[in-house]
Amino acid sequence: MTILVIAEHEHGLLKGATFNVVAAAAKIGGDVHVLVAGEGCAAAAAAAAQIAGVAGVVHADGASLAEQLAENVAAQVIGVVKAGSYSHVLFAATAHGKNVAPRVAADLDVGQISDVSKVIAADTFERPIYAGNAIATVQTSDAVKVLTIRTTGFDPVEATGGSAAVTTVAAVADSGLSAYVSREVTKNDRPELTAAKIIVSGGRALGSSDKFNEVLIPLADKLGAALGASRAAVDAGYAPNDWQVGQTGKIVAPQLYIAAGISGAIQHLAGMKDSKVIVAINKDPEAPIFSVADYGLEADLFVAVPELTQSI
């Protein structure tokens, strides 16, 4: 049994999600191979070879893979899977993974199991449903199991300690089905939300984007934290879309999650309840956020947050 993990990388650097997916692959058992597909990604392939527990690395390098277009990456994955007789293909449950995995599953004529949060056996997995209120146990008899992995469910493996061989394969030709036009990248000096160890999040109770920045940014600066927001705060225009935490936003599991003025709607809880320590600040004693919080402070956030910031 050999498992293929599809690496995510940027500018020659592996993204953190790759290490969580390798951890999930290790739970399944068998040899773990990593596919690094892109252009100019030799450094990422070399880094993948050093990951603890990785038995082999497949490196595909070509212009058709430069912008990680889903159609081209999927074709590359399918070619490697068919040539290598892999039993499992694992993607991170990120925007990129969710874009490519269904194409791979459809071509292989198998079902996809999404958002795997626990491995029971090589053919049996757990995944959250109903915004995390229930856990489904799914068993599959497909010859090739295509999975997307909820990275918050698995602790990352060590980035060093391995010495896998790197095998180079030819990059696929451009499918011509899509074309790269342009990219608008949000520049942020703070840690990436999904990889941050500390997150300070705000809700609709902040009342405006000015108050959001005035109250939360000083605390985030002192803690070296990423900034997050509830969907209500994002919809109200208090925070940008890429700060949204929740079922329809980003799934996070930092060491510390501070929720200020967030009531704790089920969609938000689904995205952050796996955080190691949750601190909730809300003046409503009945707020659902207190049900998952390790520490709850019933107080006015406009008073409590500045006091907390000052005391650090």
Summary of the structure (lengths in Angstrom):
residues: 312
radius of gyration: 20.7
end to end distance: 51.2
largest distance: 61.7
contacts: 1076
relative contact order: 0.12
helix: 34%
strand: 27%
